[in-house]
Amino acid sequence: MPAGKLNLLTKSKRTLLLKTWNATEKDFPAHLCVHQLFEQQVERTPQATVLVYEDQTLSYAELNDMLIVSLINSLKQACNRIRVLLFAWRARRRYLSDLP
């Protein structure tokens, strides 16, 4: 018999696990984006644990700080790429304008 066909739980325990405890649907404000909802949670419970991996934990405030630093670094890289593109574009224009 395939493992998926085995009944390891009684019907009542299966209903409790899959229906009752799993009933986590919640309406979210349609006018807010995910990052805004996250920011609201950071303001409400900055020290609450949001992530656990093995023996490491992160609070909402710590994760928010990490995300901000990551965003700043990404923006710096994007600005550097734009500077390089502008420099190349200007150099090309200057080179082409010097041609007879």
N, CA, C and O of each residue as an XYZ file, in Angstrom:
400
protein
N       0.842     -1.173      0.000
C       0.000      0.000      0.000
C       0.896      1.249      0.000
O       1.834      1.330      0.793
N       0.620      2.215     -0.875
C       1.413      3.449     -0.901
C       1.288      4.210      0.423
O       0.244      4.183      1.075
N       2.377      4.889      0.805
C       2.398      5.611      2.085
C       1.315      6.680      2.138
O       0.775      6.953      3.210
N       0.992      7.280      1.018
C      -0.026      8.321      0.986
C      -1.422      7.811      1.271
O      -2.314      8.597      1.590
N      -1.627      6.521      1.163
C      -2.945      5.928      1.407
C      -3.133      5.465      2.849
O      -4.246      5.113      3.240
N      -2.064      5.459      3.645
C      -2.158      5.017      5.033
C      -2.907      6.047      5.870
O      -2.658      7.245      5.742
N      -3.804      5.601      6.709
C      -4.530      6.469      7.627
C      -3.798      6.479      8.960
O      -4.009      5.592      9.787
N      -2.950      7.460      9.175
C      -2.176      7.541     10.403
C      -2.898      8.322     11.484
O      -2.559      8.206     12.661
N      -3.897      9.122     11.100
C      -4.652      9.936     12.055
C      -6.114      9.516     12.044
O      -6.649      9.070     11.028
N      -6.741      9.672     13.197
C      -8.183      9.457     13.222
C      -8.849     10.593     12.453
O      -8.241     11.635     12.211
N     -10.084     10.380     12.080
C     -10.805     11.393     11.311
C     -10.885     12.716     12.081
O     -10.721     13.782     11.489
N     -11.134     12.659     13.384
C     -11.252     13.887     14.181
C      -9.912     14.618     14.287
O      -9.871     15.845     14.207
N      -8.810     13.867     14.468
C      -7.491     14.506     14.545
C      -7.077     15.073     13.191
O      -6.454     16.132     13.120
N      -7.423     14.369     12.127
C      -7.121     14.856     10.775
C      -7.877     16.167     10.504
O      -7.312     17.111      9.950
N      -9.152     16.217     10.899
C      -9.942     17.439     10.737
C      -9.362     18.567     11.578
O      -9.271     19.702     11.110
N      -8.972     18.275     12.799
C      -8.377     19.275     13.685
C      -7.110     19.851     13.063
O      -6.921     21.067     13.040
N      -6.256     18.984     12.566
C      -4.983     19.409     11.993
C      -5.153     20.161     10.681
O      -4.573     21.232     10.501
N      -5.935     19.616      9.773
C      -6.026     20.190      8.429
C      -7.062     21.291      8.279
O      -6.910     22.165      7.426
N      -8.098     21.266      9.079
C      -9.168     22.259      8.932
C      -9.117     23.322     10.039
O      -9.046     24.519      9.759
N      -9.155     22.873     11.283
C      -9.260     23.815     12.403
C      -7.980     24.620     12.589
O      -8.011     25.850     12.558
N      -6.857     23.938     12.780
C      -5.605     24.640     13.028
C      -5.072     25.343     11.785
O      -4.297     26.293     11.891
N      -5.477     24.889     10.633
C      -4.988     25.459      9.385
C      -5.885     26.590      8.872
O      -5.627     27.136      7.800
N      -6.914     26.943      9.606
C      -7.824     28.016      9.194
C      -7.170     29.358      9.508
O      -7.483     29.997     10.513
N      -6.266     29.768      8.643
C      -5.473     30.984      8.881
C      -5.801     32.101      7.910
O      -5.072     33.090      7.837
N      -6.886     31.961      7.165
C      -7.247     33.007      6.217
C      -7.568     34.291      6.959
O      -8.204     34.284      8.012
N      -7.107     35.401      6.378
C      -7.337     36.699      6.991
C      -7.412     37.738      5.881
O      -6.634     37.699      4.928
N      -8.342     38.658      6.009
C      -8.435     39.738      5.040
C      -7.340     40.755      5.315
O      -7.088     41.121      6.463
N      -6.698     41.203      4.256
C      -5.676     42.224      4.359
C      -6.169     43.486      3.678
O      -6.945     43.416      2.725
N      -5.728     44.632      4.157
C      -6.140     45.881      3.513
C      -5.666     45.908      2.060
O      -4.475     45.763      1.788
N      -6.590     46.090      1.145
C      -6.258     46.061     -0.282
C      -5.430     47.277     -0.695
O      -4.753     47.241     -1.723
N      -5.475     48.335      0.083
C      -4.764     49.556     -0.283
C      -3.314     49.568      0.195
O      -2.592     50.525     -0.083
N      -2.870     48.536      0.903
C      -1.506     48.476      1.405
C      -0.705     47.391      0.689
O      -1.224     46.323      0.365
N       0.559     47.688      0.452
C       1.477     46.710     -0.141
C       2.109     45.873      0.975
O       1.999     46.212      2.154
N       2.761     44.796      0.597
C       3.373     43.893      1.577
C       4.410     44.626      2.424
O       4.478     44.426      3.637
N       5.219     45.476      1.786
C       6.253     46.171      2.555
C       5.637     47.135      3.580
O       6.217     47.359      4.642
N       4.480     47.698      3.269
C       3.813     48.584      4.221
C       3.254     47.794      5.403
O       3.321     48.242      6.547
N       2.709     46.626      5.118
C       2.234     45.758      6.201
C       3.394     45.334      7.099
O       3.255     45.294      8.321
N       4.534     45.019      6.491
C       5.722     44.638      7.259
C       6.173     45.805      8.135
O       6.487     45.607      9.308
N       6.210     47.019      7.580
C       6.623     48.188      8.355
C       5.692     48.426      9.542
O       6.145     48.803     10.623
N       4.394     48.208      9.343
C       3.452     48.356     10.447
C       3.740     47.330     11.546
O       3.662     47.647     12.733
N       4.071     46.113     11.148
C       4.389     45.075     12.128
C       5.666     45.422     12.871
O       5.763     45.183     14.074
N       6.649     45.982     12.176
C       7.899     46.402     12.827
C       7.601     47.454     13.885
O       8.168     47.416     14.977
N       6.714     48.395     13.568
C       6.358     49.437     14.534
C       5.607     48.869     15.736
O       5.825     49.307     16.866
N       4.722     47.895     15.500
C       3.926     47.315     16.591
C       4.769     46.437     17.513
O       4.668     46.540     18.736
N       5.601     45.570     16.927
C       6.341     44.586     17.734
C       7.788     44.468     17.252
O       8.166     43.439     16.692
N       8.601     45.508     17.464
C       9.970     45.484     16.932
C      10.849     44.367     17.490
O      11.731     43.867     16.791
N      10.617     43.971     18.742
C      11.472     42.951     19.365
C      10.923     41.535     19.223
O      11.561     40.582     19.671
N       9.763     41.380     18.613
C       9.195     40.040     18.435
C      10.022     39.253     17.419
O      10.523     39.818     16.447
N      10.160     37.969     17.646
C      10.919     37.109     16.751
C      10.132     36.875     15.460
O       8.956     36.511     15.484
N      10.806     37.094     14.349
C      10.161     36.885     13.054
C      10.760     35.677     12.326
O      10.058     35.006     11.569
N      12.042     35.394     12.545
C      12.705     34.268     11.886
C      13.523     33.470     12.887
O      14.175     34.029     13.770
N      13.476     32.150     12.733
C      14.302     31.263     13.549
C      14.948     30.263     12.607
O      14.266     29.613     11.814
N      16.267     30.143     12.697
C      16.996     29.134     11.929
C      18.040     28.520     12.837
O      18.978     29.191     13.270
N      17.870     27.242     13.122
C      18.728     26.508     14.057
C      18.788     27.282     15.372
O      17.767     27.406     16.047
N      19.956     27.807     15.755
C      20.038     28.528     17.032
C      20.047     30.043     16.845
O      20.303     30.780     17.797
N      19.772     30.511     15.642
C      19.758     31.947     15.351
C      18.324     32.461     15.266
O      17.440     31.795     14.726
N      18.111     33.652     15.807
C      16.797     34.295     15.706
C      16.968     35.730     15.235
O      18.005     36.354     15.465
N      15.947     36.242     14.578
C      15.928     37.641     14.148
C      14.616     38.264     14.592
O      13.550     37.661     14.472
N      14.713     39.482     15.107
C      13.503     40.223     15.457
C      13.054     41.020     14.222
O      13.785     41.139     13.239
N      11.843     41.556     14.303
C      11.355     42.384     13.204
C      12.279     43.584     12.979
O      12.563     43.934     11.834
N      12.748     44.214     14.055
C      13.635     45.375     13.931
C      14.954     44.987     13.256
O      15.439     45.705     12.383
N      15.532     43.853     13.660
C      16.795     43.403     13.062
C      16.628     43.080     11.580
O      17.468     43.452     10.760
N      15.544     42.390     11.240
C      15.294     42.065      9.836
C      15.060     43.326      9.025
O      15.541     43.439      7.898
N      14.325     44.272      9.591
C      14.080     45.536      8.906
C      15.399     46.262      8.637
O      15.606     46.779      7.539
N      16.291     46.304      9.629
C      17.601     46.941      9.450
C      18.401     46.249      8.348
O      19.044     46.905      7.529
N      18.356     44.915      8.338
C      19.075     44.171      7.301
C      18.517     44.475      5.920
O      19.275     44.620      4.961
N      17.201     44.571      5.814
C      16.574     44.869      4.528
C      16.922     46.277      4.066
O      17.135     46.503      2.875
N      16.982     47.225      4.996
C      17.339     48.602      4.643
C      18.768     48.652      4.134
O      19.035     49.283      3.111
N      19.688     47.998      4.826
C      21.093     47.976      4.394
C      21.210     47.331      3.018
O      21.950     47.816      2.162
N      20.485     46.244      2.807
C      20.511     45.562      1.510
C      19.978     46.468      0.407
O      20.540     46.511     -0.687
N      18.904     47.187      0.688
C      18.335     48.113     -0.298
C      19.306     49.235     -0.617
O      19.474     49.595     -1.782
N      19.945     49.790      0.398
C      20.923     50.868      0.180
C      22.067     50.366     -0.687
O      22.488     51.059     -1.613
N      22.577     49.169     -0.402
C      23.667     48.615     -1.209
C      23.232     48.385     -2.648
O      23.999     48.637     -3.576
N      22.008     47.908     -2.840
C      21.495     47.700     -4.200
C      21.373     49.017     -4.946
O      21.697     49.097     -6.131
N      20.908     50.044     -4.259
C      20.783     51.360     -4.895
C      22.150     51.935     -5.254
O      22.313     52.551     -6.307
N      23.136     51.732     -4.372
C      24.491     52.201     -4.671
C      25.032     51.509     -5.922
O      25.628     52.153     -6.785
N      24.820     50.194     -6.015
C      25.284     49.459     -7.189
C      24.584     49.950     -8.444
O      25.214     50.098     -9.491
N      23.289     50.204     -8.347
C      22.542     50.699     -9.509
C      23.051     52.075     -9.919
O      23.196     52.350    -11.110
N      23.323     52.937     -8.952
C      23.853     54.273     -9.270
C      25.217     54.171     -9.928
O      25.508     54.913    -10.866
N      26.051     53.269     -9.455
C      27.367     53.082    -10.072
C      27.232     52.604    -11.514
O      27.976     53.051    -12.387
N      26.294     51.704    -11.769
C      26.067     51.225    -13.138
C      25.587     52.371    -14.032
O      26.011     52.492    -15.181
N      24.704     53.202    -13.496
C      24.204     54.345    -14.278
C      25.338     55.311    -14.577
O      25.426     55.829    -15.691
N      26.207     55.564    -13.606
C      27.364     56.443    -13.849
C      28.247     55.900    -14.967
O      28.690     56.648    -15.837
N      28.497     54.597    -14.937
C      29.334     53.983    -15.978
C      28.659     54.115    -17.337
O      29.318     54.444    -18.323
N      27.359     53.864    -17.403
C      26.638     53.994    -18.673
C      26.656     55.425    -19.184
O      26.840     55.655    -20.379
N      26.465     56.392    -18.287
C      26.508     57.799    -18.703
C      27.895     58.188    -19.190
O      28.031     58.898    -20.186
N      28.923     57.724    -18.490
C      30.287     58.007    -18.910
C      30.553     57.427    -20.302
O      31.132     58.095    -21.158
N      30.125     56.179    -20.521
C      30.321     55.545    -21.824
C      29.538     56.288    -22.902
O      30.045     56.480    -24.007
N      28.316     56.706    -22.601
C      27.487     57.429    -23.562
C      28.131     58.764    -23.921
O      28.172     59.132    -25.095
N      28.638     59.501    -22.918
C      29.299     60.783    -23.172
C      30.575     60.585    -23.980
O      30.853     61.343    -24.908
N      31.345     59.568    -23.626
C      32.583     59.307    -24.362
C      32.260     58.955    -25.810
O      32.964     59.396    -26.718
N      31.236     58.189    -26.036
C      30.833     57.828    -27.403
C      30.394     59.062    -28.177
O      30.765     59.237    -29.338
N      29.603     59.918    -27.536
C      29.163     61.158    -28.202
C      30.355     62.024    -28.561
O      30.422     62.575    -29.660
N      31.300     62.145    -27.628
C      32.487     62.969    -27.873
C      33.298     62.373    -29.023
O      33.765     63.106    -29.895
N      33.469     61.050    -29.031
C      34.228     60.386    -30.083
C      33.535     60.578    -31.440
O      34.185     60.903    -32.433
N      32.227     60.376    -31.471
C      31.493     60.506    -32.733
C      31.473     61.944    -33.235
O      31.475     62.173    -34.445
N      31.453     62.919    -32.325
C      31.435     64.318    -32.760
C      32.789     64.732    -33.322
O      32.866     65.703    -34.074
N      33.855     64.020    -32.975
C      35.192     64.335    -33.481
C      35.446     63.740    -34.861
O      36.420     64.102    -35.520
N      34.583     62.833    -35.303
C      34.756     62.203    -36.616
C      34.382     63.206    -37.720
O      33.462     64.007    -37.558
N      35.113     63.146    -38.844
C      34.789     64.064    -39.950
C      33.463     63.737    -40.602
O      33.053     64.416    -41.543
